[in-house]
Amino acid sequence: MAGLTAHSPTPQAITAHETSRVLEVAFSDGAVFRIPFELMRVASPSAEVQGHGPGQETLQTGKRDVTLLALEPVGHYAVQPTFSDGHSSGIFTWDFLYQLGRDQEALWQNYLQRLAAAGLDRDTPMPVRGGPRPEGSGCASH
């Protein structure tokens, strides 16, 4: 099966590199991306990270050293990673993985800018659920 659209590139090989903490994905159009686990984690398409609509995103922090514990297939269109911090609700479609790889520099810069605007850094621990939340950190249900 192709990606979510008929002409979407599909993965031909997926390799998790534990030491360098990157997911290497080779696509059918010849593109090969090395996506850091940290970027995957902070940009996860899950509602826990993205919220339930625009402006409800939860800024992720403390994910610099996150690792990938498992990567399970979801049908013929996606994978579902389990990260070392327990996050496992994001389903990464082939199209999303391609976008993440293609746009990773811009996504990374946006993430760093959001951290700076919130007065946080990559190593700031995530707040405990139910506790105080960083400004602009999304909906309170997650």
N, C-alpha and C positions, 0 to 999 in steps of 0.2 A: 504494500500500500504506500502511496505517496504521502507527502505531508498533508497539511490541512487544506491545501489547494492543489489542483492537478499539476501545476508546474513547480511546486516547492521542492527544493533539494532534500534528499533524505540521507541519513547517516549511512556510511558504508563501513565505518569502524569507530568504536568508542573505547577509549582506554583511560582508566583512572590511574594517574601517576601519584602514588602516595607520598613519596619523598618531596616532590616539588609542589604537591597539593594543587594539581591542575587536572581538568578533564579534557582530554584531547579528542576532538571529534572531526572525522574526515567525511565530507559530504559528497554527494553524487555529482556536483558541479565542479569538483576539484578543490574547493575551499577546505582548508584545514585550520581549525581554531584550537587554541590552548586556553581554556577558560578556568581562571582561578576558582577554587572551591569557595573562597571568601566572597567573590563576586556572585557566584551562584546563590550563596546563602542570603546575602543582603538584598538580592534582586529577585528572590523566589516569587513565583507567580501565585503563591498561596494567599488566601484571605488573611491569614495571620500577619503577613508582611504587607500586602497590597491594600488591605481593608476591603470594604464592600462597595467602594465607589471613589471617585476622585476626591483627593484631600483627606482620605482616611488611612493613608499609608502609615506604617509603623517603622520609624527609623531604626534600623538594626545597628547595634554596636557590640563590641567585644567578640567579633567573629574572625579576627585575624588568623587564629590558629585552628579554625574549624577544619575537620577532616570529613571524608566521605566514608561512611560505614557500609553502605549498600547502595546499589543502583538497580532497581527492579523495572522490567519492561511493563508498559501499560498499553495493552493491545499492540497495534502496529504503528502507533502514532506518537509515542512519548515514553519517557522514563520517569520514575519517581525515586529521587535520592533520599537517603536517610543520612543526616549529618550527625557529627559527634556531639552536638549540643541538644540532640533529641528532635530537632525539626525534621518532619517527614511528610508534611501535608502538601508540598508543592508538586504539581505535575508539569514536567518540562516537555512540551511538545517539540517536535523536530523544528517547527518554525520558530519557536521561542529560543531554542538552543542556537539556531542559526543567527537570530537577531542578537542574542547575548554575545556570541563570538564576534560577529561583524561589528557591533557597536560598543564593544567592551571599553574602549578608551573613553568615549563620551559618557557612557554609563558610570564608569569609575570616577571621572571628574565631577559629574553631577552628585554622586554619593559623597565625595570629599567636600564639596561645597555645602551640601545639606548638613553634614556633620559640623562644619565650621559655623554655619549660621545658627545651629542649635547650641554652640559652645561645647561640643563634644569631640571626641576623637575615636579612632578605630578600636582602641583598647578600653574605652569606657564600658563597664559592665552594663548589661541590659537591666532595667529596673525590674524589681520583683512584681509579678502580677498583683494588681490591687494596690500597689504602692505608688509613689509619685512617678509621673511619666515626664520624659523630656518634652519640651514645647514642640508642637508639630509632630507628635509621635503617633497619631492615628486614633482609631476608635478605642474606647475603653473595654470593649467586649473581648479583645484579644491580648 
